[in-house]
Structure formats: C-alpha cells, structure tokens
Amino acid sequence: MAQTAATQSKILVEAGTNELEIITFYLQWLDPVSGKSTKTFYGINAAKVRELVAMPEKITETPDSPHCVDGVFLLRDRTIPLTDLCRWFDYQPDRSEEALAKWVVVVAEINGKSFGFTTHGVDKVHRVSWTKILSPPAILADNQSITGICLMDDQVIQMVDFEKITAAIDPSMDLQNAPAHATMQQSGDDRDKLVVIAEDSSTIRHQLQLTLEQAGLKVIIHNDGQAAWEYLERLRQEGTVTKKVLAVITDIEMPRMDGHHLCLKIKEQAAYQNIPVILFSSMISDGLRNKGETVGADDQVTKPELNTLFDRLQACLDKRKN
C-alpha cells in the first residue's frame, strides 16, 4: 500500500481534477442454484482506505449487533468493528480453503471513524475520471448500496455506498437533523432564492431537502455535480443566477463530476462569486481538508452533522453580506 499512499498524496495537490483512485476488491460467493463459485467486483475510493490487513485471528462478538457485523477486533491501539460485506449483500461466501486464504480486511475511515470490511481479495488500484463512473439504476442504488458503476479492464466495477452501510450498523453515523425550531435569517432579497444541492444518495437528498425546507429555505436537488453545474450554467446564460441561487451544498463523491471539481468550476466563474459553496461529505478529514480549501470551498462540513451544516450555512450567508 506504500505506492497507493504516494499516489494519494499526488492527487491531494491536484485539487479539482475530477479524478480519483479506486481500489477494487471482490466477493467470491456460491450460486444458490448451481453451487458455482462466482466473483463480483466492487470499488472503494482509495482516499477512504487507511490500510489493508489480514483477517484477524480473534474477533470479539458484540451483543445485539446487526446481522452483517461479525464483532470487533483490535488493530494496534484501536477497536475496529468488522462488517462482512458478503452477508450485507446476502451472498453465501465461498469458504473453500483456497478462497479463505485470500480474504482481506479493508480498514476505511468514514466520517472520522474506522471500520473494517471483510473482502475476499483485493484486485488493483485504478486512477479514473468521475466522468467514467455512471449512476446505477435506482433499484441497485436503493436496495443494494451501490452509488456508481464503471468499466475497468473489461470488468464491471460497482462503487459501494459505505456511508449507507455504516449508518445501518452505527446509529451515530446517521444524519443528525437541525433543531426543529431552527429558521434561516434571510433578507427580503434572499427569500425566493434556492439552495442548490448536489448529492448522489437518495436518502441524504431527502433528509437535506426536508430539513432545509422546514427551516424556510427553498431547495433544488441534483443527483450529481454535473447536473448541478448544467443547472447553474443555464441560469447564468439566462442572466438570472444571482437572482435565483442562494448557496450550493455539494457532496464530494459523485458520479460524472465530484464536489471538488464542481466547487472549482463555480469559483472560476465570476458570475458565481457571491454564491457560497459548502462541501458536505464523509470525506472531510484532516488529510483531505486542504483539497477543499484549494478549490475555494467556503466551508466543509462532515456528515452526519446536519445541525452543524445548518449553522455553517447561516454563517456563510452572513459573511457574504458583510
């Protein structure tokens, strides 16, 4: 993984390139009808991966755990929850001696917490453009925790929604709503303006919209950064963007165009200079925060702190008036 870490560091200074590194892995499972062993390939953004470790010899079971959680294991001075991805996807794993010898735990950092995910083998590291990652059919995204699909080396790679998985196994990872009584302090000129949201998770899109509308804001939702950018450009060409847009809230990881690239494009266009952009993502960490600063983000908020997002949006709007 030393080479991967070096490449990650290179990407960090190339802010706004709309590229990422993907570590691909596979799950090896048995077909319930034929019993044939089959491999399905998945991907994770390398920026989330802290390390790859062998399957721990000792796993401590935890009471009342979700069905896909095997327990916790010790990794140096940390206690890491271990999730069986094969069980999450309702596969029957191939437990042959040959298959078991290749099992690897991917240790990832999501919203500042460490999680272990059991995979049946790590394949390759790819550097790709977000334009090559397409949104999955809705039935896959909603039911199977997939956020994107791309083709690499003639293999279909499914990007896993690790945020959805961790929210299901750790209630503290779910979005925290803003206080029910909270309302935005808007001037008369701002009351009819829209908050533009770019977010690929249908669950988070719904919760963002509900919370912001309860606070008296109007919102418009887009599934990825490309759709949000095309919307803004239509308004700019009409000459109405400053009259209609209050702020932009964007995720970072999204098919077609990521949040860093979207933010950079907005900040490079003079017509958008008074529109604050907030990055709202599980990838706001000490190691990646400088990338958001490089592309000119007005603020960066870690999921799942929706109440913090609400306050920080108000602060950005107040700062714009001063």
Helices and strands as residue ranges (DSSP letters): H 2-13, E 19-30, E 37-45, G 46-48, E 49-54, E 69-75, E 78-84, H 85-88, H 97-100, E 104-110, E 113-119, E 122-129, G 130-132, H 138-144, E 146-152, E 155-160, H 162-169, G 171-173, G 188-190, E 194-198, H 202-214, E 218-222, H 225-238, H 241-244, E 245-250, H 259-268, G 270-272, E 277-281, H 289-294, E 299-302, H 306-321
